[in-house]
Amino acid sequence: MIDLSLDLCGVHLKNPVIAASGTFGFGREYDQLYDISLLGGISVKGLTLKKRLGNPPHRVAETPSGMLNSVGLQNPGVDAFIEEDLPWLLQKDVAVIANMAGSTEEDYCRMAEKLSASGVHMLEMNISCPNVKEGGVAFGVRPESVYAITKAVRACAKKPLMVKLSPNVADIRENALAAQEGGADCISLINTLTGIAVDPRTRRMVLYNNVGGLSGPAVRPVALRMVWQAAQAVRIPVVGMGGIVTGEDAASFMLVGAQAVMVGTANFMDAYACPRIVRELEAYCAQQQVARAQELVGTVRVNG
Amino acid sequence: MEQTIAKVLRCEDIAQDIFLLELSAPGIARSAAPGQFVHVAVPGAGANILRRPISLMGFDAGTGTLSMAIQVKGEGTKRLRALHPGDTVDVLGPIGRGFELRGARRAFFIGGGVGVAPVRGALDAFSGACACEAFFGYRGKAFAYGLDGLSCPVHVATDDGTLGESGIITAPLLRALDAGAPDMMFACGPAPMLRAVQRIALERNIPCQLSLEERMGCGLGACLVCNCKVRAADGFDYRRVCVDGPVFDAGEVLFDD
């Protein structure tokens, strides 16, 4: 019997597999296919203070072994989430992580207060949405602004605070450290890499928003490298993501220092990806004769 | 809805750039409805990671088969065309709100290009319950399919006049409407055709359902990438084509100019 469980900033997760924000809605759609209580956690669709319509179509483009998206934070707003979606989600035996995006420090703080007063277990502050001007990306690039927004929101939040880092930065270690010094309880990375797609036949940009965020297996090597670097730079827990499709992919992120992982684009490839990855991770641990999955964390053998 | 490994029964060209894919998927066939679609993984686990949303042209709960007409457009549909009988393919479905007869006694079925497929499927499903009349448009004779075995009146138009009348399908549609309007119209096809059908339906106050197309991600309604515009009290709102559609009432859809 393999122990997959962990304590992430005081929140119990029965396994380290978390559905990534933006790919899983508020959980209801996937719960039609399987019991979402099988997962360690769910990071809900990015919330904003007020309802947002998001970007016009097209919002998605397939790219080699990956995809670009530019949804633009379509969501019903934090109040509607707390009132209409959260009660259902809290009936499930799964850690609920509220992902929030804002355009001002005030936005983030007001959301952090509202969500801290709700039943969610953890907050994930998205300071890296590439798809809207107000998606917080302005806070996510320079280490000084990562530090400042984290410190401000930490002061308003009464729940564990996870800061989701952008990969579109000069040195991920500095931004990871800045989040830690600002008071983040843990960090998650990577958000999507910015990219574009061109249709040579129509000579047009595929995405209405021109620029989108790249995810899927295409980004996995970059994500692994950044998680490895960030995990070495900080003392706080790291949640890794970027192109995870199998249990061995999840194990790779844990080996380079992630305590837990998030699974996003794989849900589109295989609707059962998350529970399958839990099973595959368990089988991997058995095969590696590891009794507790957390024993994997940070144990990658580095050359030289 | 289920995600299943379906066996390929037939995979063959039925027109230029269009092929018929027939699958054995009993669970999906049992619960399918006209106008719904399936989300098909590209075979070969290669670089094409997203599923392809494909409308059902037919389904048979008795034999457990699904049939669809697919246009070869890019790498994904090329790989689907390369399937052979006996191969398997990963299919998620059935998905979405399909066409609804709503007690109509006489209905018009309007399809253009690859959009003929779901409309023909609806015609076959509803023909026992209402009087049908088909209006199918194609680029030319080589591109025509979905005309076999129709026992109702059929109007065909092609861009180049090689089959039926020359021009767009709304020409015979307007003549038929002048002769007597039906109490429901079903349409699927390229955006300019849908826009024209919508305008006609609204002007003449004829109930009409349009099947829309958009690039998709999850196919479950979670990822919000397949949005379309609908009328709302304060202007417009977005709906998910995958689960709020793909079929919408003509009156609610807003096409961008």
Boltz contact constraints between the chains, C-beta under 6 A:
constraints:
  - contact:
      token1: [A, 23]
      token2: [B, 223]
      max_distance: 6.0
  - contact:
      token1: [A, 24]
      token2: [B, 222]
      max_distance: 6.0
  - contact:
      token1: [A, 25]
      token2: [B, 222]
      max_distance: 6.0
  - contact:
      token1: [A, 29]
      token2: [B, 220]
      max_distance: 6.0
  - contact:
      token1: [A, 29]
      token2: [B, 221]
      max_distance: 6.0
  - contact:
      token1: [A, 29]
      token2: [B, 222]
      max_distance: 6.0
  - contact:
      token1: [A, 53]
      token2: [B, 238]
      max_distance: 6.0
  - contact:
      token1: [A, 57]
      token2: [B, 214]
      max_distance: 6.0
  - contact:
      token1: [A, 57]
      token2: [B, 227]
      max_distance: 6.0
  - contact:
      token1: [A, 58]
      token2: [B, 215]
      max_distance: 6.0
  - contact:
      token1: [A, 59]
      token2: [B, 225]
      max_distance: 6.0
  - contact:
      token1: [A, 60]
      token2: [B, 215]
      max_distance: 6.0
  - contact:
      token1: [A, 60]
      token2: [B, 217]
      max_distance: 6.0
  - contact:
      token1: [A, 60]
      token2: [B, 225]
      max_distance: 6.0
  - contact:
      token1: [A, 62]
      token2: [B, 50]
      max_distance: 6.0
  - contact:
      token1: [A, 64]
      token2: [B, 47]
      max_distance: 6.0
  - contact:
      token1: [A, 65]
      token2: [B, 47]
      max_distance: 6.0
  - contact:
      token1: [A, 67]
      token2: [B, 50]
      max_distance: 6.0
  - contact:
      token1: [A, 69]
      token2: [B, 225]
      max_distance: 6.0
  - contact:
      token1: [A, 71]
      token2: [B, 224]
      max_distance: 6.0
  - contact:
      token1: [A, 74]
      token2: [B, 224]
      max_distance: 6.0
  - contact:
      token1: [A, 216]
      token2: [B, 49]
      max_distance: 6.0
  - contact:
      token1: [A, 268]
      token2: [B, 217]
      max_distance: 6.0
  - contact:
      token1: [A, 268]
      token2: [B, 218]
      max_distance: 6.0
  - contact:
      token1: [A, 269]
      token2: [B, 49]
      max_distance: 6.0
  - contact:
      token1: [A, 271]
      token2: [B, 3]
      max_distance: 6.0
  - contact:
      token1: [A, 271]
      token2: [B, 92]
      max_distance: 6.0
